[in-house]
């Protein structure tokens, strides 16, 4: 059970990291001029990018801890829930349009993860 708690933490970190990166790239620190160096300065100046990196560091630790407790084939299947979380958070926090086909695919992924992971929880 501890493995799944750690995996859930890693999935949540993945989702928060991705949303943070998107917010960091969409904010006032984004620049379209200045070439590569301007882009990198914009990234360095964005607090959302910093949040994303910090959350990814935590995800790294949680993922490795989970792998010490269980099988990679189960852990990696569970990690697919990050796609579902990104779709949900993109809709809620980024106000992105999500079509019915994407919702259906997201639900299919969640069902697939449940089928793979159910006997091990």
Secondary structure, 3 states (H helix, E strand, C coil): CHHHHHHHHHHHHHHHHHHHHHHHHHCCCCCCCCHHHHHHHHHHCCHHHHHHHHHHHHHHHHHHHHHHHCCHHHHHHHHCHHHHHHHHHHHHHCCCCCCHHHHHHHHHHHHHHHHHHHHHC
